Amino acid sequence: MELVLAVDVSRSVDAEEQEMQFNGYAAAFRDARLIDAMMRGPIGSIACTFFTWSDWNIQEHLVPWMRLDGPESAERFARAIDAAPRRTHLYTSISGAMDFAAGLYGQGYEGTRRVIDISGDGINNSGRDIGAARQDLLNQGVVVNGLAVIDRTPPPPGLGAMQPLDEYYQERVIGGPGAFLMVAEGFESFEQAVRRKIIREVASAPPPGPLVERATA
C-alpha cells in the first residue's frame, strides 16, 4: 500500500492540539499491532509519507516516502514525525490537500493499493470544490479515508448551525472501495483514533468493518 497521511494545521488547531496530532501519528507507528499488521500483509511492507495542510496553496511535505517493513523502519518514520516542524496557518482546504496528495503517488513505489488518510477538525473553506477534488482522486484509484476530530466547544454567538463534521466527512470527504471514517471525540482521543485507523488500513484490502468508527478519550 502507498499510504499518504494528510494532517490539518489550520488556525482552528492550536499548538497543543497540533502536538497531539503529531504525537498520535508517531505513536501509531511504534505500536506493535500496527507493525505486525504491516508485516503480515501480502508483500510484508508499505510505503508511507506525511504532510500538513491548511490554505489551498499551503501544504508542507514533512516526511518523504519511506518503505516500512518492520520495527526499525517504523521507528525511523516515527522519529521523522517527532522531528518535523510545527507550523500553523489560516484556512481549511481539504480540496487543496487532496490535490497535493494526488501528485505524491508513484514516486519510487508502486503499491497494490493507494490510500490517503485525511485528518481535520473543520469543513472545506478554501480552494476549489471538494467534490471535484475527491473525484479526481477516485479517478486515480485512490481510496480516501477520513479522521474527523469533533470539537465540542460551543460555537460563538451569532454563528449559524453547521452540518456536523462527522456527517460532512462521511458525505463529502471519504470515498472509494472500502473507504471509512474514524471519528475522534476531541483531540484527547486522537492518538487512540489514529492507531485504530491505520491498523485497519494496513490490515486488509478493502478493510472490513463499519463505515464509521468512533474513539473517545
Disulfide bonds with the S-S distance in Angstrom:
none
